[in-house]
Amino acid sequence: MWMQDLPSNKHMNEIKSQLRKFNLMGYADSSVKYEDNGEGGKILTRVDGSWKYEDEFYGGEPYSGNETLWLDGKDVFRCVYWGKVAEGINFSDIYNFLRIALKQGPTGSCVHRGPEKYSEKNLTYTNECNGTIEEFIQIERIYLDEKEVYLAHFVGGLINVRK
């Protein structure tokens, strides 16, 4: 069984690869539309073979949510998040830039979402990451002309490794 072998590098890389694929099929794609979850939030579900991914969030500004990844019907990864755009800032512009940054993928010590740093014109995205895909925390920030205008916290990792 797949989970008995954790934490092998092969399986960690497989989880990171699937998360990356689902991220590109999800929030990094501006054409993707989340559906109402019937409880005041929005949800996005994607399937790729025996893998299933779900991103569910609540709120506008600020917002909070979670991502879950299943393999063969068993939940194997979860990440919770909370974020906001600074008051008085056009959040559409910030989220458009965020999608561009997230399309770059993780770099350096980052295991999820975007690179350690990405800049375009007067906007800069940073991603401070600690840990591995097994257990991590990260903080994303976007700066407009060196002023912080976006902040998001993420905590996640593997789940159901032991019974």
Secondary structure, 3 states (H helix, E strand, C coil): CHHHHCCCHHHHHHHHHHHHHHHHCCCCCCCCCCEECCCCEEEEEEEECCEEEEEEEEECCCEEEEEEEEECCEEEEEEEEEEEECCCCCHHHHHHHHHHHHHCCCCCCCCCCCCCEEEECCEEEEEEEEEECCEEEEEEEEEECCEEEEEEEEEEEECCCCC
